[in-house]
């Protein structure tokens, strides 16, 4: 598996503790956690850095503050950062309270997030 099962289990537990309905979906070479049929957060294995990254969909307002936290940087797959998304390195989510912070930001933004168009 290309991503950390341990990190996946930690995220699963946070969603369960918060009584959040979610499901997982393999996407972008990693695992995405879907809430209300919208991408909420995910795990991506960075082959260059050889580490797991937390992908967090937090929105542009939270981005302005969160980008200054330890281990946080713009999410960039193609050379162009995606607005409202960040990657967080393990040093930014190793502690349970830090991972909970990121997941809560994702959950706070989720009701405002737009759904992807469904393929027919």
Residue pairs with C-beta under 8 A, 6 or more apart in sequence:
2 29
2 30
2 45
3 30
3 31
3 43
3 44
3 45
3 52
4 43
4 45
4 52
7 43
7 52
7 54
7 93
8 24
8 31
8 43
10 96
10 99
11 33
11 41
11 43
11 99
11 103
14 99
14 100
14 103
15 22
15 33
15 35
15 103
18 103
18 107
20 35
20 107
21 35
21 36
22 33
22 34
22 35
22 40
23 33
23 34
24 31
24 32
24 33
24 34
25 31
25 32
25 34
26 32
27 39
27 42
28 42
28 44
28 55
28 77
29 44
29 45
30 42
30 43
30 44
30 45
30 55
31 42
31 43
32 39
32 40
32 41
32 42
32 55
33 39
33 40
33 41
33 42
34 40
35 106
35 107
35 110
36 110
36 111
36 115
37 115
38 110
38 113
38 114
38 115
38 116
39 57
39 113
39 116
40 57
40 106
40 107
40 110
40 113
41 54
41 55
41 56
41 57
41 102
41 103
41 106
42 54
42 55
43 52
43 53
43 54
43 55
44 52
44 53
44 55
44 87
45 51
45 52
45 53
46 52
46 53
46 87
49 89
51 89
51 90
52 90
53 87
53 88
53 89
54 87
54 88
54 92
54 93
54 99
54 102
55 75
55 85
55 86
55 87
56 66
56 85
56 86
56 87
56 88
56 102
56 103
56 105
56 106
57 84
57 85
57 106
57 109
57 110
57 113
58 66
58 84
58 85
58 86
58 102
58 105
58 106
58 108
58 109
59 84
59 109
59 112
59 113
60 83
60 84
62 105
62 108
62 109
63 83
63 84
63 86
66 72
66 86
66 105
67 73
67 74
67 86
69 88
69 92
70 91
70 92
71 88
71 89
71 90
71 91
71 92
71 93
72 86
72 87
72 88
72 89
72 92
73 86
73 87
73 89
74 81
74 82
74 85
74 86
74 87
75 81
75 82
75 85
75 86
75 87
76 82
76 87
84 109
88 102
92 98
92 102
93 99
93 102
